[in-house]
Amino acid sequence: MHGLYLLWWVQERHVSPAAVAAILAAGDLALTAVEVPTGWLADRYGHRVSLIAGSALQVAGMLCCWLASGIPGLLSASVLIAFGDAFRSGADQALLYRSCLALNRETDFQIIEARTRAATHVALVALLLLGGVIVRVWGFAAAWIVETGLSVLGLIIAGAMIEPPAETTGDSPTIGTPLVDVSNPPKQLTTAIPKFAVLIIPAAWLGGVAGAASFAAQTSEWATAERTTRLVAIATLAEAGGALLARRLSADVRSQLVLAGVGTAMLLIAVLQPSAFLAAVVGLSFLLGIAEPLRATAIQRLTADHVRARAASLASACDKAVATIALLVAGVLPRRQ
């Protein structure tokens, strides 16, 4: 149902577009607000438990999207899905990294993370196209059954996972002293926080710029249903290609800064030369695909074992905050052909 939510609520449930937009924006803000608290819960009670809770909330959210009606139904669905995303965010990366450590395969984390992101983007395009076919042939009810079934499958997979043992030293074997550790004295935290910010902000900037550029293209005079679908599909596949490339690159702060710099240059070229704007949208998506798995790897390597989910959740919250601001800016900019 990805890409068909708006059509469902506006045309089938008869909720006004303004109300839908406002509630979805509120859901995004709620997700940003609960990212770090749910990360703390994951670190405290287990990353597997957090994934199970998030998947269960996702199932409830899908059922609410399907069966509920009116503004209260949309609000309930939005909140449930936001909390489900928040519980899974960070916990998935922490569980994967700790599993790799337990198997003495720490270096495989970057490869698995990159491949997983690439597969996710490819699957997103396939499901987008498949969802449209299902709705056209069998109707929205069939599409919601498939969507809910996929969410239930995710819950089953989360329940089948195993929580790896905690590190006895509290440090990553590849780094030594962790960068992020909430048990550090204030003076040490004062030093760690700026370093962590330099690590997470470049990818957040890339994500915000890529999202804003895509939004600007999709709301310009150029956009039609066919062109928009093609652009979104190409950009998503470009992001998948970037994730695959990230398997072989260095996961450090320098890589993040270089990618952010290249992305900023692309944006400036697109602004000065509008004919290059669509190419910039695809290029920014490609760079974002590279940056995200590299950042995920760097965060896990530079984070103490008992705060892994919180660190990843903090990065995700930063992404969403920057993306929200970028979209607001893109929304008020003048549109050109």
C-alpha positions as a Markdown table, in Angstrom:
| # | Residue | x | y | z |
|---|---|---|---|---|
| 1 | Met | 0.0 | 0.0 | 0.0 |
| 2 | His | 3.0 | 2.3 | 0.0 |
| 3 | Gly | 2.1 | 5.2 | -2.2 |
| 4 | Leu | -1.6 | 4.5 | -2.0 |
| 5 | Tyr | -2.3 | 5.7 | 1.6 |
| 6 | Leu | -3.4 | 9.2 | 0.5 |
| 7 | Leu | -5.7 | 7.8 | -2.2 |
| 8 | Trp | -7.3 | 5.4 | 0.4 |
| 9 | Trp | -8.0 | 8.1 | 3.0 |
| 10 | Val | -9.1 | 10.9 | 0.7 |
| 11 | Gln | -11.1 | 9.0 | -1.9 |
| 12 | Glu | -12.3 | 5.9 | 0.0 |
| 13 | Arg | -12.6 | 7.2 | 3.6 |
| 14 | His | -13.5 | 10.8 | 2.5 |
| 15 | Val | -11.1 | 12.6 | 4.8 |
| 16 | Ser | -10.0 | 16.0 | 3.6 |
| 17 | Pro | -6.5 | 16.3 | 2.1 |
| 18 | Ala | -5.7 | 19.1 | 4.6 |
| 19 | Ala | -6.7 | 16.9 | 7.5 |
| 20 | Val | -4.7 | 14.0 | 6.2 |
| 21 | Ala | -1.6 | 16.2 | 5.6 |
| 22 | Ala | -1.9 | 17.7 | 9.1 |
| 23 | Ile | -2.2 | 14.3 | 10.9 |
| 24 | Leu | 0.6 | 12.7 | 8.9 |
| 25 | Ala | 2.8 | 15.6 | 9.8 |
| 26 | Ala | 1.8 | 15.2 | 13.4 |
| 27 | Gly | 2.8 | 11.5 | 13.2 |
| 28 | Asp | 6.2 | 12.4 | 11.8 |
| 29 | Leu | 6.7 | 14.9 | 14.7 |
| 30 | Ala | 5.6 | 12.2 | 17.2 |
| 31 | Leu | 8.1 | 9.8 | 15.7 |
| 32 | Thr | 10.9 | 12.3 | 16.0 |
| 33 | Ala | 10.0 | 12.9 | 19.6 |
| 34 | Val | 9.9 | 9.2 | 20.7 |
| 35 | Glu | 12.9 | 8.0 | 18.7 |
| 36 | Val | 15.4 | 8.4 | 21.6 |
| 37 | Pro | 13.1 | 7.2 | 24.4 |
| 38 | Thr | 12.3 | 4.0 | 22.5 |
| 39 | Gly | 16.0 | 3.6 | 21.9 |
| 40 | Trp | 16.6 | 3.7 | 25.6 |
| 41 | Leu | 13.9 | 1.1 | 26.1 |
| 42 | Ala | 15.6 | -1.1 | 23.5 |
| 43 | Asp | 18.9 | -0.8 | 25.2 |
| 44 | Arg | 17.3 | -1.4 | 28.6 |
| 45 | Tyr | 15.0 | -4.3 | 27.9 |
| 46 | Gly | 16.5 | -5.9 | 24.8 |
| 47 | His | 16.7 | -5.1 | 21.1 |
| 48 | Arg | 14.7 | -8.2 | 20.1 |
| 49 | Val | 11.9 | -7.2 | 22.5 |
| 50 | Ser | 11.9 | -3.8 | 21.0 |
| 51 | Leu | 11.6 | -5.2 | 17.5 |
| 52 | Ile | 8.7 | -7.5 | 18.5 |
| 53 | Ala | 6.9 | -4.5 | 20.1 |
| 54 | Gly | 7.5 | -2.3 | 17.0 |
| 55 | Ser | 6.2 | -5.1 | 14.7 |
| 56 | Ala | 3.1 | -5.7 | 16.8 |
| 57 | Leu | 2.3 | -2.0 | 16.7 |
| 58 | Gln | 2.9 | -2.0 | 13.0 |
| 59 | Val | 0.3 | -4.8 | 12.6 |
| 60 | Ala | -2.2 | -2.8 | 14.8 |
| 61 | Gly | -1.5 | 0.3 | 12.7 |
| 62 | Met | -2.2 | -1.5 | 9.4 |
| 63 | Leu | -5.5 | -2.8 | 10.7 |
| 64 | Cys | -6.4 | 0.6 | 11.9 |
| 65 | Cys | -5.6 | 2.1 | 8.5 |
| 66 | Trp | -7.8 | -0.5 | 6.9 |
| 67 | Leu | -10.7 | -0.8 | 9.2 |
| 68 | Ala | -10.9 | 2.6 | 11.0 |
| 69 | Ser | -12.7 | 5.6 | 9.5 |
| 70 | Gly | -12.7 | 9.4 | 9.8 |
| 71 | Ile | -10.1 | 11.6 | 11.4 |
| 72 | Pro | -9.9 | 9.6 | 14.7 |
| 73 | Gly | -9.1 | 6.5 | 12.7 |
| 74 | Leu | -6.4 | 8.2 | 10.7 |
| 75 | Leu | -4.9 | 9.8 | 13.9 |
| 76 | Ser | -4.9 | 6.4 | 15.7 |
| 77 | Ala | -3.3 | 4.7 | 12.7 |
| 78 | Ser | -0.7 | 7.4 | 12.4 |
| 79 | Val | 0.3 | 7.2 | 16.1 |
| 80 | Leu | 0.5 | 3.4 | 16.1 |
| 81 | Ile | 2.7 | 3.3 | 13.0 |
| 82 | Ala | 4.9 | 6.1 | 14.4 |
| 83 | Phe | 5.5 | 4.2 | 17.6 |
| 84 | Gly | 6.0 | 1.0 | 15.7 |
| 85 | Asp | 8.7 | 2.6 | 13.6 |
| 86 | Ala | 10.3 | 4.2 | 16.6 |
| 87 | Phe | 10.6 | 0.9 | 18.5 |
| 88 | Arg | 12.2 | -0.8 | 15.5 |
| 89 | Ser | 14.5 | 2.2 | 14.7 |
| 90 | Gly | 17.9 | 1.7 | 16.2 |
| 91 | Ala | 17.1 | -1.6 | 17.7 |
| 92 | Asp | 17.5 | -3.4 | 14.3 |
| 93 | Gln | 21.0 | -2.0 | 13.7 |
| 94 | Ala | 22.1 | -2.6 | 17.4 |
| 95 | Leu | 20.8 | -6.2 | 17.2 |
| 96 | Leu | 22.6 | -6.9 | 13.9 |
| 97 | Tyr | 25.9 | -5.4 | 15.1 |
| 98 | Arg | 25.9 | -7.2 | 18.4 |
| 99 | Ser | 25.1 | -10.4 | 16.5 |
| 100 | Cys | 28.1 | -9.9 | 14.2 |
| 101 | Leu | 30.3 | -9.3 | 17.3 |
| 102 | Ala | 29.1 | -12.4 | 18.9 |
| 103 | Leu | 30.0 | -14.4 | 15.8 |
| 104 | Asn | 33.4 | -12.7 | 15.4 |
| 105 | Arg | 32.2 | -11.2 | 12.1 |
| 106 | Glu | 32.2 | -7.5 | 13.0 |
| 107 | Thr | 33.4 | -6.5 | 9.5 |
| 108 | Asp | 30.3 | -8.2 | 8.0 |
| 109 | Phe | 28.0 | -5.6 | 9.5 |
| 110 | Gln | 28.7 | -3.0 | 6.9 |
| 111 | Ile | 28.2 | -5.4 | 4.0 |
| 112 | Ile | 24.9 | -6.8 | 5.5 |
| 113 | Glu | 23.6 | -3.3 | 6.3 |
| 114 | Ala | 24.4 | -2.1 | 2.8 |
| 115 | Arg | 22.8 | -5.1 | 1.1 |
| 116 | Thr | 19.8 | -4.9 | 3.3 |
| 117 | Arg | 19.2 | -1.2 | 2.5 |
| 118 | Ala | 19.6 | -1.9 | -1.2 |
| 119 | Ala | 17.2 | -4.8 | -1.1 |
| 120 | Thr | 14.7 | -2.7 | 0.8 |
| 121 | His | 14.7 | 0.0 | -1.8 |
| 122 | Val | 14.3 | -2.4 | -4.7 |
| 123 | Ala | 11.5 | -4.2 | -2.8 |
| 124 | Leu | 9.9 | -0.8 | -2.2 |
| 125 | Val | 9.7 | -0.1 | -6.0 |
| 126 | Ala | 8.4 | -3.6 | -6.6 |
| 127 | Leu | 5.7 | -3.4 | -3.9 |
| 128 | Leu | 4.7 | 0.1 | -5.1 |
| 129 | Leu | 4.0 | -1.3 | -8.5 |
| 130 | Leu | 2.4 | -4.5 | -7.1 |
| 131 | Gly | 0.1 | -2.5 | -4.8 |
| 132 | Gly | -1.2 | -0.6 | -7.8 |
| 133 | Val | -2.0 | -3.8 | -9.7 |
| 134 | Ile | -3.7 | -5.4 | -6.7 |
| 135 | Val | -5.9 | -2.4 | -6.1 |
| 136 | Arg | -6.8 | -2.1 | -9.7 |
| 137 | Val | -7.7 | -5.8 | -10.1 |
| 138 | Trp | -9.0 | -6.9 | -6.7 |
| 139 | Gly | -9.6 | -3.6 | -4.9 |
| 140 | Phe | -8.3 | -1.9 | -1.7 |
| 141 | Ala | -9.4 | -4.7 | 0.6 |
| 142 | Ala | -7.1 | -7.2 | -1.0 |
| 143 | Ala | -4.2 | -4.8 | -0.9 |
| 144 | Trp | -4.8 | -4.2 | 2.8 |
| 145 | Ile | -4.9 | -8.0 | 3.5 |
| 146 | Val | -1.5 | -8.3 | 1.7 |
| 147 | Glu | -0.1 | -5.3 | 3.6 |
| 148 | Thr | -1.3 | -6.6 | 7.0 |
| 149 | Gly | 0.0 | -10.1 | 6.1 |
| 150 | Leu | 3.5 | -8.7 | 5.4 |
| 151 | Ser | 3.4 | -6.9 | 8.8 |
| 152 | Val | 2.4 | -10.1 | 10.5 |
| 153 | Leu | 5.3 | -11.9 | 8.8 |
| 154 | Gly | 7.7 | -9.2 | 10.1 |
| 155 | Leu | 6.3 | -9.9 | 13.6 |
| 156 | Ile | 7.0 | -13.6 | 13.2 |
| 157 | Ile | 10.5 | -12.9 | 12.0 |
| 158 | Ala | 11.2 | -10.6 | 15.0 |
| 159 | Gly | 10.0 | -13.3 | 17.4 |
| 160 | Ala | 12.3 | -15.8 | 15.8 |
| 161 | Met | 15.4 | -13.7 | 16.5 |
| 162 | Ile | 17.9 | -14.3 | 19.3 |
| 163 | Glu | 19.3 | -11.6 | 21.6 |
| 164 | Pro | 23.1 | -11.9 | 21.4 |
| 165 | Pro | 25.1 | -11.6 | 24.6 |
| 166 | Ala | 26.3 | -8.2 | 25.8 |
| 167 | Glu | 29.9 | -7.2 | 25.4 |
| 168 | Thr | 31.8 | -7.7 | 28.6 |
| 169 | Thr | 34.2 | -4.8 | 28.0 |
| 170 | Gly | 31.5 | -2.4 | 26.8 |
| 171 | Asp | 33.7 | -1.4 | 23.9 |
| 172 | Ser | 33.8 | -2.3 | 20.2 |
| 173 | Pro | 36.8 | -4.6 | 19.5 |
| 174 | Thr | 37.6 | -2.5 | 16.4 |
| 175 | Ile | 37.7 | 0.9 | 18.0 |
| 176 | Gly | 38.7 | 0.7 | 21.7 |
| 177 | Thr | 37.2 | 3.6 | 23.6 |
| 178 | Pro | 33.6 | 4.2 | 22.6 |
| 179 | Leu | 32.6 | 7.7 | 21.5 |
| 180 | Val | 29.1 | 7.6 | 22.9 |
| 181 | Asp | 28.6 | 6.5 | 26.5 |
| 182 | Val | 25.9 | 8.0 | 28.6 |
| 183 | Ser | 27.7 | 6.9 | 31.8 |
| 184 | Asn | 30.6 | 9.2 | 31.0 |
| 185 | Pro | 31.1 | 12.3 | 33.2 |
| 186 | Pro | 29.8 | 15.6 | 31.8 |
| 187 | Lys | 33.3 | 16.7 | 30.7 |
| 188 | Gln | 33.7 | 13.6 | 28.5 |
| 189 | Leu | 30.2 | 13.9 | 27.1 |
| 190 | Thr | 31.0 | 17.5 | 26.2 |
| 191 | Thr | 33.8 | 16.2 | 24.0 |
| 192 | Ala | 31.8 | 13.3 | 22.6 |
| 193 | Ile | 28.7 | 15.0 | 21.6 |
| 194 | Pro | 30.2 | 17.4 | 19.0 |
| 195 | Lys | 32.1 | 14.5 | 17.4 |
| 196 | Phe | 28.9 | 12.4 | 17.2 |
| 197 | Ala | 27.1 | 15.4 | 15.7 |
| 198 | Val | 29.7 | 15.7 | 13.0 |
| 199 | Leu | 29.2 | 12.0 | 12.2 |
| 200 | Ile | 25.4 | 12.1 | 12.0 |
| 201 | Ile | 24.6 | 15.5 | 10.5 |
| 202 | Pro | 26.1 | 15.1 | 7.0 |
| 203 | Ala | 23.8 | 12.1 | 6.1 |
| 204 | Ala | 20.9 | 13.9 | 7.7 |
| 205 | Trp | 21.6 | 17.0 | 5.5 |
| 206 | Leu | 21.8 | 14.7 | 2.4 |
| 207 | Gly | 18.5 | 13.1 | 3.3 |
| 208 | Gly | 16.8 | 16.5 | 3.8 |
| 209 | Val | 18.2 | 17.9 | 0.6 |
| 210 | Ala | 17.3 | 14.8 | -1.4 |
| 211 | Gly | 13.8 | 14.7 | 0.0 |
| 212 | Ala | 13.3 | 18.4 | -0.6 |
| 213 | Ala | 14.6 | 18.2 | -4.2 |
| 214 | Ser | 12.3 | 15.3 | -5.0 |
| 215 | Phe | 9.3 | 17.1 | -3.5 |
| 216 | Ala | 10.1 | 20.2 | -5.5 |
| 217 | Ala | 10.3 | 18.1 | -8.7 |
| 218 | Gln | 7.0 | 16.3 | -8.0 |
| 219 | Thr | 5.2 | 19.5 | -7.3 |
| 220 | Ser | 6.5 | 21.5 | -10.3 |
| 221 | Glu | 4.7 | 22.2 | -13.5 |
| 222 | Trp | 6.8 | 19.4 | -15.1 |
| 223 | Ala | 5.2 | 16.7 | -12.9 |
| 224 | Thr | 2.6 | 14.4 | -14.2 |
| 225 | Ala | 1.4 | 11.0 | -12.8 |
| 226 | Glu | 3.6 | 9.1 | -15.2 |
| 227 | Arg | 6.6 | 11.3 | -14.9 |
| 228 | Thr | 6.4 | 11.4 | -11.1 |
| 229 | Thr | 6.1 | 7.6 | -10.8 |
| 230 | Arg | 9.1 | 7.2 | -13.1 |
| 231 | Leu | 11.2 | 9.7 | -11.2 |
| 232 | Val | 10.4 | 8.2 | -7.8 |
| 233 | Ala | 11.2 | 4.7 | -9.1 |
| 234 | Ile | 14.5 | 5.8 | -10.6 |
| 235 | Ala | 15.5 | 7.8 | -7.5 |
| 236 | Thr | 14.7 | 4.8 | -5.3 |
| 237 | Leu | 16.8 | 2.4 | -7.4 |
| 238 | Ala | 19.6 | 5.0 | -7.5 |
| 239 | Glu | 19.6 | 4.9 | -3.7 |
| 240 | Ala | 19.7 | 1.1 | -3.8 |
| 241 | Gly | 22.7 | 1.3 | -6.1 |
| 242 | Gly | 24.4 | 3.7 | -3.7 |
| 243 | Ala | 23.8 | 1.3 | -0.8 |
| 244 | Leu | 25.5 | -1.5 | -2.8 |
| 245 | Leu | 28.5 | 0.7 | -3.4 |
| 246 | Ala | 28.8 | 1.5 | 0.3 |
| 247 | Arg | 29.8 | -2.1 | 1.0 |
| 248 | Arg | 33.4 | -1.4 | -0.1 |
| 249 | Leu | 33.9 | 2.2 | 1.2 |
| 250 | Ser | 35.4 | 3.5 | 4.4 |
| 251 | Ala | 32.9 | 4.1 | 7.2 |
| 252 | Asp | 34.2 | 7.2 | 8.9 |
| 253 | Val | 33.5 | 10.9 | 9.4 |
| 254 | Arg | 35.6 | 11.9 | 6.4 |
| 255 | Ser | 33.5 | 9.9 | 4.1 |
| 256 | Gln | 30.3 | 11.5 | 5.4 |
| 257 | Leu | 31.7 | 15.0 | 5.0 |
| 258 | Val | 32.9 | 14.3 | 1.4 |
| 259 | Leu | 29.4 | 12.9 | 0.5 |
| 260 | Ala | 27.7 | 15.9 | 2.0 |
| 261 | Gly | 30.0 | 18.3 | 0.1 |
| 262 | Val | 29.3 | 16.5 | -3.2 |
| 263 | Gly | 25.6 | 16.6 | -2.5 |
| 264 | Thr | 25.7 | 20.3 | -1.7 |
| 265 | Ala | 27.6 | 21.0 | -5.0 |
| 266 | Met | 24.9 | 19.0 | -6.9 |
| 267 | Leu | 22.2 | 21.1 | -5.3 |
| 268 | Leu | 23.9 | 24.4 | -6.2 |
| 269 | Ile | 24.4 | 23.3 | -9.8 |
| 270 | Ala | 20.7 | 22.3 | -10.0 |
| 271 | Val | 19.6 | 25.7 | -8.6 |
| 272 | Leu | 21.9 | 27.6 | -11.0 |
| 273 | Gln | 21.1 | 25.3 | -14.0 |
| 274 | Pro | 17.4 | 24.1 | -13.8 |
| 275 | Ser | 17.9 | 21.7 | -16.7 |
| 276 | Ala | 20.1 | 19.6 | -14.4 |
| 277 | Phe | 17.5 | 19.5 | -11.6 |
| 278 | Leu | 16.1 | 16.0 | -12.3 |
| 279 | Ala | 19.6 | 14.6 | -12.6 |
| 280 | Ala | 20.4 | 16.2 | -9.2 |
| 281 | Val | 17.4 | 14.5 | -7.7 |
| 282 | Val | 18.7 | 11.1 | -8.8 |
| 283 | Gly | 22.3 | 11.9 | -7.9 |
| 284 | Leu | 21.3 | 13.1 | -4.4 |
| 285 | Ser | 19.4 | 9.8 | -3.8 |
| 286 | Phe | 22.5 | 7.9 | -4.9 |
| 287 | Leu | 24.7 | 9.7 | -2.5 |
| 288 | Leu | 22.2 | 9.2 | 0.3 |
| 289 | Gly | 22.2 | 5.5 | -0.4 |
| 290 | Ile | 26.0 | 5.5 | 0.1 |
| 291 | Ala | 25.9 | 7.7 | 3.2 |
| 292 | Glu | 23.3 | 5.9 | 5.3 |
| 293 | Pro | 25.0 | 2.4 | 5.7 |
| 294 | Leu | 28.4 | 4.0 | 6.2 |
| 295 | Arg | 27.0 | 6.1 | 9.0 |
| 296 | Ala | 25.2 | 3.2 | 10.5 |
| 297 | Thr | 28.5 | 1.2 | 10.6 |
| 298 | Ala | 30.4 | 4.1 | 12.1 |
| 299 | Ile | 27.8 | 4.7 | 14.8 |
| 300 | Gln | 27.9 | 1.1 | 15.9 |
| 301 | Arg | 31.7 | 1.0 | 16.0 |
| 302 | Leu | 31.9 | 4.2 | 17.9 |
| 303 | Thr | 29.2 | 3.5 | 20.5 |
| 304 | Ala | 29.3 | 1.7 | 23.8 |
| 305 | Asp | 27.4 | -1.6 | 23.9 |
| 306 | His | 24.7 | -0.4 | 26.3 |
| 307 | Val | 23.7 | 2.6 | 24.2 |
| 308 | Arg | 23.7 | 1.3 | 20.6 |
| 309 | Ala | 20.0 | 1.6 | 20.0 |
| 310 | Arg | 19.9 | 5.1 | 21.5 |
| 311 | Ala | 22.7 | 6.3 | 19.3 |
| 312 | Ala | 21.1 | 4.9 | 16.1 |
| 313 | Ser | 17.7 | 6.3 | 17.2 |
| 314 | Leu | 19.3 | 9.8 | 17.8 |
| 315 | Ala | 20.7 | 9.7 | 14.3 |
| 316 | Ser | 17.2 | 8.8 | 12.9 |
| 317 | Ala | 15.6 | 11.6 | 14.9 |
| 318 | Cys | 18.1 | 14.1 | 13.5 |
| 319 | Asp | 17.3 | 12.8 | 10.0 |
| 320 | Lys | 13.6 | 13.4 | 10.5 |
| 321 | Ala | 14.0 | 16.8 | 12.0 |
| 322 | Val | 16.2 | 18.0 | 9.1 |
| 323 | Ala | 13.9 | 16.4 | 6.5 |
| 324 | Thr | 10.9 | 18.2 | 8.1 |
| 325 | Ile | 12.7 | 21.6 | 7.9 |
| 326 | Ala | 13.9 | 20.9 | 4.3 |
| 327 | Leu | 10.3 | 20.1 | 3.2 |
| 328 | Leu | 8.9 | 23.2 | 4.7 |
| 329 | Val | 11.5 | 25.3 | 2.9 |
| 330 | Ala | 10.8 | 23.4 | -0.4 |
| 331 | Gly | 7.1 | 24.0 | 0.1 |
| 332 | Val | 7.4 | 27.7 | 0.0 |
| 333 | Leu | 9.9 | 28.0 | -2.8 |
| 334 | Pro | 8.5 | 29.2 | -6.2 |
| 335 | Arg | 7.9 | 26.5 | -8.8 |
| 336 | Arg | 9.4 | 26.7 | -12.3 |
| 337 | Gln | 8.9 | 24.5 | -15.4 |
